[in-house]
Structures are given as structure tokens and as C-alpha cells.
Amino acid sequence: MRITAGECRGRVLYFPSRSSQRPTTDFLRSALFNLLGLPAPGDILDLFAGSGAVGLEALSRGAQSATFVEKNRALAAAIRKNAAICGYQDRCLIIEADVRVALGDLHGRDRKFDLVFADPPYNQGLIAETICSLKNCPVFTDKGVIVFQHSVHEPLPPPDGWELADQRKYSDNVLSFVRMPKT
């Protein structure tokens, strides 16, 4: 697993070998940021962050900061290690908590993000739960984009009141781009 573009292009990222989680592939990260364009949006929130590869890729491509939410202690440690590998420790905040709890805290502190990326474990019903949490705790800017990575076997529920701006299928994976409707 490597950073695919930007100032840290080619840096090899660490991922715990015994983890049951699946990291976002280099191909999917590259596709995501090619669709978003350069530079990467300013402040990134990476939910279910795993190794932190998506947020670190965003930083490499010009994002200002990345906040990672990962409740698994070993994976949170991997994010810290990968931030150090890339030299981004001072631009990263790692929250070791459940996504709902972290979103409540970030919302309470009025934090806003230009890109929210959510890659919940597949086929566990966490997409609808994450959408509900984001609606209850909106932590994105007016022009912010929410991207869900999910399985083709677990479709994104209709985001009531939000706009499904784009959806791209890559093998068994889907990237769904959601925006607030323009007023």
C-alpha cells in the first residue's frame, strides 16, 4: 500500500498484518482523488480510517489537515506510524473512538470539513447508521462532499434531503458522492 500521488508519492504505508479490516486499495484512492481533482479539499475527515491511507493521500495531494476516526487501537497506532512516515504528524488529529461518539464531539466543537470520507466495514449495516449520524451531527462545510466507499451488495440508502451527485463502481466496490442540495 503506497501513497499514489503528490509530495509523498511512493511512500509505503504500514498496515497490521493480522488485521481483519481491508484497506482502501491504491487504485480506489487514486480514482477517488482523480474524481475530486487537485488540490485535495482543505480539511478532511476520514471515518473508519483503518490505516489512514485516504486522509494521508489527501494531505499528499494538498489538503490542509486530516482528522482520522478509528476505534481499533492497533489501527489507530498504524495511522500514527503512517503519519510519521509521511511527515504529517502536525497536520493530523487521530480520534480513537466510535464514529457516532466522534461525530458528536466534532459537531459540539463546531468542526467543519470540506471532505468527509466514510469506509465502514462492508455488509454490517453501518452505512445507514453513518448517514444518520452525519445528519444529526453535520460536520461538513456548505460546499462539502461526503464520499462513501461501500460494497455493491450493500447499496447506499437514498440520502433523504441530500443529493447523490455521482456514483462509480469499481469491481465489488462503489464510491458514492453525496452533497447537500444547493439552496
Beta strands, then each sheet from edge to edge (+ up, - down):
strand 1: 43-47
strand 2: 65-69
strand 3: 92-95
strand 4: 113-118
strand 5: 140-151
strand 6: 163-170
strand 7: 173-179
sheet 1: 3+ 2+ 1+ 4+ 5+ 7- 6+
end
